[in-house]
Amino acid sequence: MTKVNNKNNKNKKTFEEVMNETLLECSYYMKETSIKTTKQALNHAKEIFDKYIDEITPQDLRKIILELEKKELSLSTIDKVYYKINLVFKYAFENDYITSNPLNKVRRIKRPDHVDDKEFNVWKLYQFQEYIQNVKDPMYYTLFSLLYYTGMRRGEALGLQWKHVDLDKGTINIKQTL
């Protein structure tokens, strides 16, 4: 749908205009990678980019979410799109572009009978000990041990600094990721 230019609509904003304002504001508190994934998620809503934000209906939004379901995208991807669209509508509400959030009337997709086909192969302690005894490089030995025994993610471990480690208390504070 294309926007209509007339005197009554001169102060109205399209979804895309509000989305760009939202992304600009997010750039003050989000990492660059988070902004990028937000943009990617919002691209799934291209069909409403030219619609005025206050004219978008729950039906328009439900259609977008159901189209993602038809494409058989993962629930986490559909949820990400849902939450990123919601981010734009929250911004629009906070800035008085809309009087209510139409996404509040759209239910998230759930698949109660869906079995996640991801398998996680977690090593038993003896398997890890068998593996780690063959790691000769002290740096990798330490890194792999840290990951295994703490459950820390790779990026969290690589982002560690000595100021985050308290050897007296035996604690590690995750303050950043790499």
N, C-alpha and C positions, 0 to 999 in steps of 0.2 A: 504494500500500500504506500502511496506517496503522500507526502505532507501537502497540505493545502495552504497557500499563502493568501491570507486576507487580513483585514484590520483586526478582527477578533482574535486571530491566532498569533499576533506578533510577539506576545510575551510567552507563548507556549514553547516547550522544549520537547524534542524528540527523545526517544529512548537512547539513541546513539549520543546525542549531546549530553544527556545526563550521565551516561556511561563514561564518557570522556572526562567529565568533571569528577566523577567518582574515582576513576583511575588516577587522576592528577592528585587528588587528596590522599589516596592510598600510597602514592609514591613517597609521602612523608613518614610513613610508618611500616611499610612492607618492603621486603627484600625485592630486588629486581627480578629474581626468578619467580617469586610469588605473583608479581605484576604480570609477568609473561603467561603463567598458567591461568591467571584470572582472565586475561584477554582471550586465550585459547578457549576457555570454557564459555565465555560470553559470545564467541563467534557462532555457537550453536543456536543463538537466538537472533540470527541475522534477519529473519522475517519480520521482526518487530522494530528493527533499527530506525526505520523512517516513520513509525507511528508516534503520535504524541503520547508522552508518558502518562498523561491523565486520561487517555482514551483506551489504554490497554486493559483488556478484561481478563478475568480468571480463565475464561475459555481460550483466549489466545495463548496464555501461558501453559495451560493444561495440554494444549495441542503440541507445543514444543516438547514438553516432557514425554508425552506419549510417542512422539516421533523418535525420540532417543531410545525409548523402550523397543520400538519396532526395529531399530537398527541393531538391537541386541547388544547395546553397550553395557558395560559392567555397572552394577549399582553404585559403586564409588564414583564413577564418571558422571552418572546421572545426578547423583547427590551434589557433586562439585558444581555442575551447571546450575542446579537448583539454588545452591547457596550463593553463587556468584551473581545470579540474576537478583536474588534477594538483597544482596549487598547494594545493588543499584537502586532498588526500590526503597530500601531503608534510607539511603542518601536523599532520594527524591522526597520522601516523607519529612525527613529532618529539615530540608530546605524549602518546604511548603510548595513543592511542585505538584504534589498529590495530597489528597485528604485521607486516603487509606491505601494500604498495600494489597493489591489484588492477588499477590502470590500467597497471602495468608489463607486464601480459599482454595488453594491447590494442594492436594495431598502428595506427599513424596511416594515414589514407587517402592513397593516392598514385594519381595518374592519369598513368602514364608516356606514354600516347599522346595526352594532352590538349594541344592547342595553345592557348596563351593568346591570347585575342582582343583583348587590350589593345594598342593601337598607340601608340607614343611618337613624336611628331614633334619631333625635335631639329633645331634650326636649324644650318645650316652657318655658318661665321664670316661670310661675306659677307652672308648673310641677316640675321644679328644686327646687323651694322654698318649695313646699310640701314635697319633698324628704329630703332636707337638714335639715329641722326642726326636723326630726327624728334621725339625726346623733348626738349622744351624745358625742362621743370622740372629744375633741377640735382639735387634730392633723388631724383626718380624715375630720372633718368639714372644716378646713382650706384648706387641700389638694383638696377636691372635689370642694370647692368654687373657688380656684385658677384655677383648670382645666376648670370649666364651664365658668367663666367670662373672662378668657384670651384666651381660645382655645389652651392652651399649651398641649403638649403631656405628657403622664405619665412619660416617661424617662427624658424629659426636666425638669419637675417639681421636680423629685427626684434628679436630678443632680444640683439643685440650691444651691448656697451658699450665705451668707449674702453679700459678696462683689459684687454680681451680682444685688443686689436690691438697688435702690436709692429711699428712702421714700420721700425725699424732692421734687424730680422731678416726682415721681409717675411712675417710670420706672423699668422694669425688663429686664436684658440682658441675653439672652440664650447663654451661653458660652460652655456648655458641656451637655452631656446626661448620664444617668446611664443605 
